[in-house]
């Protein structure tokens, strides 16, 4: 039914306009008590065997919404209603910004992919923090907060910009993510180099600890799939050295060649980050490499090209304790979370592993 609706309605709309329309409907549904209860029962049934502990947090399952969908923390309950066990909001920057000029979001339907050059359009950390502070949750998913650099801030002042966001948002975050891997903010990916990343992560860690003394706010870094293998290793080593809580692998890619893209050349050549199915193989490679390097010392989050339960299961076997999705949600619709959970429960039941935690990294350990 959803695929027919997508073809007849959403596909005819500008992708960003369709996003805002769909998200508005989700938020409205989550505000109606009887309706949201019915939808949550239908779309987010619980599977006890999928209960997950990660980052010192307990979740109903391992499947979450990647950053980018709910940039301003306006629809957390709605996304939990649709079956996401954790919701990562953002990317949020120190100051509000409109993002890049429109059109800045493109569907590659034949490739089940998206290209975006949104440019961190968001309300800024002060307004998002106020929104989180005033939130009265109906559902209680784990809420991650993804922070990035304000475009107008020069690279040499990036640390202070991230610290400002961390100080404002850490009190309301179940975990924090430092995003240094979006291709749509000039110079941002330069911060992935360890000589720049070390002081940045250290400063954000200190800011979170200084602001929130009653608990430790887990800190993760999100990396690009375009890093060379030796740079992936360097980030992994740095994460262990600094006592980081996790790594999210991966963000969107600027690559186009070698991905077998079927969409028209003009569309494929649009600038921005490519997400969705074509990213699947490289994201899985990066995840495997990270787990081989860090093992169980830090939490790995697999994202990029996850379309179905089998994809999520393969990420878990490759070392991911948590998995996230976004692009496939556009193509699969509201029953996507239910399908992922049901499929994961079925795969665990027929696997040799007693718990989901036992399956994490199992394929990598076999080849070690």
N, C-alpha and C positions, 0 to 999 in steps of 0.2 A: 504493500500500500504506500509506504513512504517513498519508495523509488519512483512510483508513478507520480506522486505529488511533487517530488524533486524535479522530475522531467517536465511536468506541466507548469509548475509555478517557480520554484527557486532557480532553475536553470535559465529562466527568461529574465531574471532580475540581475542587476549588478551584484557581484558577490558580497561586497561590503553591505549593501542595502539588504540583501537576503539575510546576512548574519544578524544585523540589528533587528530585523523583523522576527526571525526565529527566536532570538534571545529575549525579545520583549514578550513573546508568547510564553516562553518557559518561565520567566519571572512572574508573569501574571498568574499562571497556573499554580505556582508555589505559594501565592498569597491567599488562595482559596482553600480553607481547611479541609473540607470533605474531598475536594478534587485532588489536592496534593497527597492526601493519605491513600486514595485509590491509586494514583499514578505511581507512588513509591512502592506500593505493594505489587503492582504489575511490572514495573520497570526495574526495581531494585530489590528483588528477593535476596535474602541472606543465605549464604552457604557457610555453615560453621567451620567446615574444613578449610576454608580459604582465609580464616582470620589470620592477620599478619601483625607481627611486631617489627617495627623498623624505626630507627632514629629515636629509640626510647618511647615510641608512641604505639598505641594499639589502634588497629584499623579493621574494618569489617572484611577487607580484602586488599589485594595488592594493586588494584587498578584505579588510576587517577586521571584527572584532566590536566593536560599540559598547560603551561602558561601561554597566554596569547588570546585565549577565548574570552575570559573575564578579566580584562585589564584593570578594571576599577573597583573590583570587589562588590559588584552590584547584584550578582546572581548566584551566590554560593549555595543557598538553599535549593534553588532550582536545579543546579547541576548535581547536587547530592540526591535529589528526588529522581534523577535519571540514572542513578546507579554508580556514580563516581565515588570511590572510597576516600579519596583525597582530592582537593581542588587547589591548584596552584594559581594564584592570581598574579596579575602583572603582565608584562614587565612594568614596574613603577619606577619613575625617575625622581630625582630630587626636586625638580621644578615641573609644573605642568607644561605640556607641549602638545601641539596639534598633530605632530607627525608629518610625514611627507605628503606632497600634493596627491590628490586623487586623479586617476584611478591607480590604486596601489595594492589591490588584491585580485588575483587571477585564478580561475579554475582550469586545470588541465584534466578534463573529465576522462578522456581516453586513457590517461595515465593514473587516474585516481590520485591526483596530486594537486597542490596549490603552489603558487608563487606569491610571496608577499614582500612588499617593501613599505610596511606600515610606518616604521620609524619611531617606535615606542610612543605612539599617541596615547596619552593618559592624563589623568587629573592631577598628577603630582603627589608626592608622598604625604604632604600635610593633609590634603583632602581625603586621600585613601585611608590614612591612619584614623581620621575622625570618623569615617564611615565604618571602619572595623570596630572602633571603640563603642559606637552606638548600636551595633548589630545585636539583635535578639534572635539567636538561632532557633530555627524550627527543627532542622536536622543538624547533626554535629559531625560533619566530616572533618578530617584533619585539613587544616588550611595552611598551605605554604605561601610565602610571599617572595616573589621574584623581583630583584632590584637591578636597575641598569643605570648607565650614565646619561645625564641630560645632554642633549646634542650640543647646546651652546657652550657647555663647559669644556675648556681646553683639556687636552689629555693629561697635562702636568697637574691639573687640579681634580682629576677624576677621583682620587682616593677620598678627598674631602666631600665630594658629591655623594659617593656611595655611603660614607659614614653618616651623613645627614639623613639619608633614607633609612639606614639601619637603626639609628637612634629613634626615629619617629615610628617605625613599623615593627621593630622587634617585640615590643610588649604584646602585640596582637597576632604574632606569627607562631604557629606550631613548629615551623622551620623556615629558615631564610635561604634564598638562593642568590648567589652573585652571578649575574649574566654577563659574560664577557665574550659571547660568541654569536650575537646577532650580526648579520652582514649589513644591516640597514642604518647603523650609526657610524659615521666616519671615524676610523681609528680605534673603534671598540675592540676589534679582534686582536689588536696589538697587545692588549692587556693580558692575553693568554700566555705570552712569553713569561717564563718563570721569574725573570728578574723584575718584571712589572707586577706579576700576579702575587708574589710573596708578600710585599708590603701592603697590597690591597686587601688580601684575605686576612692578614694579621690585624689590620686596622678595623675591618668590619667585625672580626671576632671580638676585639677589645671593646668596640662600641656596643655590641649586643650584650656582652657581659656587664659592662658599666651601666647600661640602661635597665637590664632585667637581672636582678640579683637573686630572685627567689627560685629560679630554675635556669638550666642551661638551654638556650635556644639553639637547636642543631643548625649547622651552617654547611651548605653545599655549594659547589661551583658547577655551572653548566658549560660544556665545551662543544666545539664545532666538530662535525665529521670530517672537515677538510684539513685538520691537523695531520702532519706527517706522523708516522708511527713513533718515531723517537720523541716527538713533542707530546704525544699521548702518554708515553712512558714518563716523561719529565713531569707532567701534571700529576700523574698517579703518585710518583715519588714525593712530590711537594705536598700533596694532600695528606699522605701518611706522616710526613715530617711535621706538618703544622697541626696534626690532630684534627683534621677536617672530618666532618661527619659523613659526607657523601659526595659523589660525583653524578651528575646527570648527563647521560650520553644517548643522544646527541641533539644539538640544535639543527636548524635548517642548513642546507648546503648551497654554495654558489656554483657547484659543478653542474654541467649540462652534458658534456660529452661522456660517452660510455655508459649512459644510463638507459639507453634504448627508448627514449621518449617518443611517443606516437603522436602527440599533439602538433599542431601546425608550427612551422619554423618561427613565425612572427611572435607567437605566444611563448614558445620555449625561450626565445631570446630576451624576454622581459627581464629587467634587472630585479634582483631581490633574492630572497632565500626560498629554495625549493623544499617542500615538505611532502609527506605522503609516501605512497608505495615505492617510488624509485629510490628512496633513501634507505630502504629496508636492509639491504645487504651490507652497506658500509657501516651503518649504525650498529648492526650486530657484530661486525668485525671489531669495531672500537670497543664495544662492551666486553667481548671475549678477551681482548688484549688487556683491558683494565683489570678484569678479574684475575687473569693470570699473574698480574703484577701485584695486586693488593690483597687478593683473597677475601677473607671475611673481616679484614681489619677496618674497612669502611663500607658504608652502604652504597650500592650502585642502583641507579634508576635508569631503566631502559626506555627510550622513547625515540621515535623516528620510523615511520613506515609500518606501525602496528595496525593491522586491519581486522584481525580476528583472533580467536582464542589460541589457535596454533602459533601465531606470531608471538603472542604474549607468553605462551609456554616456552617457546624457544629462547626468549629473552631471559626467562627465569633459569632455564638450564644453562644459559651462558653466563649467569652471575648476577642477574638483577633481582633484588629483593622486592622492588616496586617497579611497575610499568606504567607508562602514561600514553595517552593518545589525544589527538585533536583532529587532524585532517580527515581521517576515515569517518569521524562523527558526521561530517558534512555530507558524506555519501551514504552512510548507513542509517542515520536517523536515530530516533529516541529509543529503539530497542537494542542499540549497540551494546550498552553496558550489560544488559541482561544476558545477551548472547555471549559476551566475553566471560562473564562469571560462570554461566552454565557450562561452557566449553572447558574452562580451566578445572572446574570441579570434576568433570568427566575424565579429563586427562590425568588428574591426580589419582583418581580412583583406580585407573587401569595401569598406573605406573608402579615401579618398585619402591616408591618413596612413601613413608608413613605420613609425612607432613609436607606442606609447601616449602617450609624452611629447609628440609632435607634435600629438596630438588634444586635449590639455588646453587648454581655453579657446577652441577653434577657433570655436565658434558665436558667442561674445561678440566675438571679434576681427573677425568678418565684419560685424557691425553697428556697430562702433566708428567 
